[in-house]
């Protein structure tokens, strides 16, 4: 099963995240975010999968943000980009 544009509120806070791929086997729901490599999860129900993916995405974005700020050094400028 493939979910294209977010029709549920899972990723509305993350602009640009548009593709959630999701498969259902007899035992598990398995999903991943196409735009963010390494963000994948599973759950016994679709709702559990969505919760797990939210957490995985949030952690990945925070880790990437932390690494980028460390690489930039103390004199960086943060600018919000509107999409």
Secondary structure, DSSP 4 states (H G I P E B T S, - for coil): -EE-S--STTSTTSTT---EEEEE-SS-EEEEETTSTT-EEEESSHHHHHHHHHHHHHHHHHHHHHHHHHHH-TT--------
